[in-house]
Amino acid sequence: MIWLSCKFNNVRFRLWRFFVKIRFAFTDNCGLACGFATFRKLDGTPERLWVPEADCPIHDLNLKNGVNT
């Protein structure tokens, strides 16, 4: 029974990734919390860095390829 549950979750995750990619193609927005965040360096100056949401199928792939969108 656990095997069947894992298979169902795998299919559901692939469908979710597919719909996120479709949403991004039409709206140019992945719909997750990806974006710029402000961090402070050790000397106290602010720096804006791109932070993708965990498991974002759009931006995680781009960061692996070395492209920041």
VMD Tcl script that draws the C-alpha trace (Angstrom):
set ca {
  {0.00 0.00 0.00}
  {2.88 2.37 0.72}
  {4.24 1.73 -2.78}
  {0.93 2.85 -4.30}
  {0.93 5.99 -2.17}
  {4.46 6.86 -3.31}
  {3.50 6.36 -6.95}
  {0.45 8.61 -6.54}
  {2.56 11.34 -4.90}
  {5.13 11.10 -7.70}
  {2.44 11.57 -10.36}
  {0.87 14.43 -8.41}
  {4.27 16.18 -8.06}
  {4.90 15.88 -11.81}
  {1.46 17.33 -12.57}
  {2.09 20.23 -10.17}
  {5.43 20.99 -11.88}
  {3.73 20.86 -15.29}
  {1.00 23.32 -14.24}
  {3.59 25.69 -12.74}
  {5.46 25.68 -16.05}
  {2.23 26.36 -17.96}
  {1.37 29.25 -15.59}
  {4.85 30.68 -16.08}
  {4.52 30.44 -19.87}
  {1.28 32.44 -19.89}
  {1.83 34.94 -17.06}
  {5.65 35.13 -16.72}
  {5.15 34.46 -13.01}
  {5.76 31.09 -11.38}
  {3.21 31.79 -8.64}
  {5.60 30.89 -5.84}
  {7.53 33.15 -3.48}
  {10.59 33.52 -5.73}
  {12.11 36.97 -5.81}
  {14.68 39.36 -4.48}
  {15.46 39.56 -0.76}
  {17.62 42.08 1.05}
  {20.49 40.72 3.14}
  {23.09 42.60 5.12}
  {26.78 41.97 4.54}
  {29.17 41.70 7.47}
  {29.98 45.41 7.21}
  {26.27 46.31 7.43}
  {25.63 47.35 3.83}
  {22.45 45.92 2.28}
  {22.63 43.62 -0.72}
  {19.73 42.35 -2.83}
  {20.04 38.71 -3.85}
  {17.76 36.48 -5.90}
  {16.17 33.75 -3.77}
  {14.11 30.99 -5.45}
  {11.40 29.16 -3.55}
  {12.28 25.59 -2.62}
  {11.46 23.10 -5.39}
  {10.43 25.79 -7.88}
  {10.54 23.99 -11.24}
  {11.34 27.20 -13.13}
  {13.96 29.02 -11.11}
  {15.78 26.06 -9.57}
  {16.54 24.76 -13.07}
  {17.73 28.18 -14.21}
  {20.06 28.52 -11.23}
  {21.52 25.08 -11.92}
  {22.28 26.24 -15.48}
  {23.84 29.48 -14.22}
  {21.05 31.77 -15.46}
  {19.33 34.21 -13.10}
  {15.85 35.28 -14.23}
}
mol new
graphics top color blue
foreach p $ca { graphics top sphere $p radius 0.5 }
foreach p [lrange $ca 0 end-1] q [lrange $ca 1 end] { graphics top cylinder $p $q radius 0.2 }
display resetview
